[in-house]
Amino acid sequence: MVPHRSWFEPGTYHVLHPPRTISFGDESSVNAIGIGTVILQATVGKKGLQYCTVK
């Protein structure tokens, strides 16, 4: 889940119509309004940058 549509890889964002309800372990929920691919970047130990594609 990301808060900004601009964080999605270009051309991968698609609107969910109707929105889908996403439930959490604390019994709260939110509506998902879109789906797409996000690239995450992290520094892991001394290995430098690691990339992970989340679809």
Phi and psi in degrees as GROMACS dihedral restraints (atoms count N, CA, C in turn):
[ dihedral_restraints ]
;  ai    aj    ak    al  type     phi  dphi    fc
    3     4     5     6     1  -131.8    20    10
    4     5     6     7     1   151.3    20    10
    6     7     8     9     1   -85.8    20    10
    7     8     9    10     1    -8.4    20    10
    9    10    11    12     1  -130.2    20    10
   10    11    12    13     1   129.9    20    10
   12    13    14    15     1   -60.7    20    10
   13    14    15    16     1   -30.0    20    10
   15    16    17    18     1   -67.0    20    10
   16    17    18    19     1   -13.7    20    10
   18    19    20    21     1   -77.8    20    10
   19    20    21    22     1   -13.9    20    10
   21    22    23    24     1   -77.1    20    10
   22    23    24    25     1   147.2    20    10
   24    25    26    27     1   -59.2    20    10
   25    26    27    28     1   137.5    20    10
   27    28    29    30     1   -53.4    20    10
   28    29    30    31     1   134.2    20    10
   30    31    32    33     1    83.5    20    10
   31    32    33    34     1    -2.2    20    10
   33    34    35    36     1  -102.5    20    10
   34    35    36    37     1   -15.2    20    10
   36    37    38    39     1   -76.4    20    10
   37    38    39    40     1   130.7    20    10
   39    40    41    42     1  -132.8    20    10
   40    41    42    43     1   135.3    20    10
   42    43    44    45     1   -71.8    20    10
   43    44    45    46     1   137.1    20    10
   45    46    47    48     1   -93.1    20    10
   46    47    48    49     1   117.1    20    10
   48    49    50    51     1  -129.1    20    10
   49    50    51    52     1   109.4    20    10
   51    52    53    54     1   -79.5    20    10
   52    53    54    55     1   164.5    20    10
   54    55    56    57     1   -57.5    20    10
   55    56    57    58     1   153.1    20    10
   57    58    59    60     1  -107.5    20    10
   58    59    60    61     1   138.2    20    10
   60    61    62    63     1   -80.7    20    10
   61    62    63    64     1   129.3    20    10
   63    64    65    66     1  -110.4    20    10
   64    65    66    67     1   122.6    20    10
   66    67    68    69     1  -102.7    20    10
   67    68    69    70     1   143.4    20    10
   69    70    71    72     1  -110.0    20    10
   70    71    72    73     1   166.0    20    10
   72    73    74    75     1   -63.9    20    10
   73    74    75    76     1   -22.9    20    10
   75    76    77    78     1   -88.7    20    10
   76    77    78    79     1    14.4    20    10
   78    79    80    81     1    71.9    20    10
   79    80    81    82     1    10.2    20    10
   81    82    83    84     1   -88.7    20    10
   82    83    84    85     1   167.8    20    10
   84    85    86    87     1  -151.3    20    10
   85    86    87    88     1   160.7    20    10
   87    88    89    90     1  -138.9    20    10
   88    89    90    91     1   163.5    20    10
   90    91    92    93     1   -98.7    20    10
   91    92    93    94     1   125.2    20    10
   93    94    95    96     1   -82.8    20    10
   94    95    96    97     1   127.1    20    10
   96    97    98    99     1  -106.5    20    10
   97    98    99   100     1    -6.8    20    10
   99   100   101   102     1  -161.0    20    10
  100   101   102   103     1   169.2    20    10
  102   103   104   105     1  -143.7    20    10
  103   104   105   106     1   148.9    20    10
  105   106   107   108     1   178.1    20    10
  106   107   108   109     1  -165.2    20    10
  108   109   110   111     1  -109.5    20    10
  109   110   111   112     1   133.5    20    10
  111   112   113   114     1  -124.3    20    10
  112   113   114   115     1   135.6    20    10
  114   115   116   117     1   -99.2    20    10
  115   116   117   118     1   122.1    20    10
  117   118   119   120     1   -99.8    20    10
  118   119   120   121     1   146.4    20    10
  120   121   122   123     1  -131.6    20    10
  121   122   123   124     1   130.9    20    10
  123   124   125   126     1  -146.0    20    10
  124   125   126   127     1   154.1    20    10
  126   127   128   129     1   -97.8    20    10
  127   128   129   130     1   123.5    20    10
  129   130   131   132     1  -116.3    20    10
  130   131   132   133     1   109.4    20    10
  132   133   134   135     1    54.9    20    10
  133   134   135   136     1  -134.7    20    10
  135   136   137   138     1   -99.2    20    10
  136   137   138   139     1    10.8    20    10
  138   139   140   141     1   -80.2    20    10
  139   140   141   142     1    -7.6    20    10
  141   142   143   144     1    82.8    20    10
  142   143   144   145     1  -154.7    20    10
  144   145   146   147     1   -73.8    20    10
  145   146   147   148     1   136.2    20    10
  147   148   149   150     1  -119.5    20    10
  148   149   150   151     1   140.4    20    10
  150   151   152   153     1  -115.8    20    10
  151   152   153   154     1   144.7    20    10
  153   154   155   156     1  -139.0    20    10
  154   155   156   157     1   127.7    20    10
  156   157   158   159     1   -93.7    20    10
  157   158   159   160     1   125.7    20    10
  159   160   161   162     1  -112.4    20    10
  160   161   162   163     1   120.1    20    10
